């Protein structure tokens, strides 16, 4: 999986890939997005992880986290239980 950025620096994600990561269908993911039920958090890492980004996404009862290098390539990922997200909320 790879994330790219548009001309404004915003992340661009393939919804089919992302739906698979969350364990939902693309149609379910797109529907949840239209209803405002998908929350994301992107953290730019510091220190030894400088240049990397941690991305967390929650869609209803599914949650996923990935660590990306500065080129946008996924280097680590895991599925999360929504109740184990930092602060129990993803923004």
C-alpha positions as CSV (number, residue, x, y, z in Angstrom):
1,X,0.0,0.0,0.0
2,X,1.2,3.5,-0.8
3,X,-0.1,6.9,0.0
4,X,0.5,9.8,-2.4
5,X,-0.1,13.5,-1.9
6,X,-1.9,16.0,-4.1
7,X,-0.6,19.4,-5.0
8,X,-1.8,20.8,-1.6
9,X,0.0,18.1,0.3
10,X,-3.2,16.2,1.2
11,X,-3.1,12.4,1.3
12,X,-4.6,10.5,-1.6
13,X,-5.8,7.0,-0.9
14,X,-7.2,4.2,-3.0
15,X,-10.6,3.5,-1.4
16,X,-10.5,-0.2,-2.5
17,X,-7.1,-0.8,-0.7
18,X,-8.3,1.1,2.3
19,X,-11.6,-0.7,2.6
20,X,-9.6,-4.0,2.6
21,X,-7.4,-2.8,5.4
22,X,-10.5,-1.9,7.5
23,X,-12.2,-5.2,6.6
24,X,-15.2,-3.5,5.0
25,X,-16.4,-3.3,1.4
26,X,-15.6,-0.2,-0.7
27,X,-19.3,0.6,-0.8
28,X,-19.5,0.5,3.0
29,X,-16.5,2.7,3.3
30,X,-17.8,5.3,0.8
31,X,-21.2,5.3,2.5
32,X,-19.7,5.8,5.9
33,X,-17.6,8.7,4.5
34,X,-20.7,10.4,3.0
35,X,-22.3,10.1,6.5
36,X,-19.3,11.5,8.2
37,X,-18.6,8.2,10.1
38,X,-15.0,7.9,9.1
39,X,-12.5,9.6,11.3
40,X,-8.8,10.0,10.6
41,X,-5.7,11.1,12.4
42,X,-2.3,11.8,10.9
43,X,0.7,12.3,13.1
44,X,4.0,13.5,11.8
45,X,6.6,11.6,13.7
46,X,9.6,13.2,15.5
47,X,13.0,12.2,16.7
48,X,14.3,8.8,15.3
49,X,11.0,8.5,13.3
50,X,11.3,12.0,11.7
51,X,9.9,11.9,8.2
52,X,7.5,9.2,8.9
53,X,3.7,9.5,9.4
54,X,1.4,7.5,11.5
55,X,-2.1,7.3,10.0
56,X,-5.1,6.0,12.1
57,X,-8.5,5.5,10.6
58,X,-11.8,4.5,12.2
59,X,-14.8,3.5,10.2
60,X,-17.7,2.4,12.5
61,X,-16.4,-0.6,14.4
62,X,-13.3,-1.0,12.3
63,X,-10.0,0.7,13.0
64,X,-6.5,0.6,11.3
65,X,-3.1,2.1,11.9
66,X,-0.2,2.4,9.4
67,X,3.3,3.9,9.6
68,X,4.5,5.4,6.3
69,X,7.9,6.6,5.3
70,X,8.5,10.0,3.8
71,X,7.9,8.6,0.3
72,X,4.4,7.5,1.3
73,X,5.3,3.7,1.4
74,X,3.7,1.6,4.1
75,X,6.3,0.2,6.5
76,X,4.1,-1.2,9.3
77,X,0.4,-1.7,9.9
78,X,-2.1,-3.2,12.3
79,X,-5.8,-3.5,12.8
80,X,-7.0,-1.8,16.0
81,X,-9.9,-2.3,18.3
82,X,-11.8,1.0,18.3
83,X,-11.8,1.0,22.2
84,X,-8.0,0.9,22.1
85,X,-7.5,4.0,20.1
86,X,-5.6,6.9,21.8
87,X,-8.2,8.8,23.8
88,X,-10.9,6.5,22.4
89,X,-11.4,9.1,19.6
90,X,-9.7,9.5,16.3
91,X,-9.9,13.0,14.7
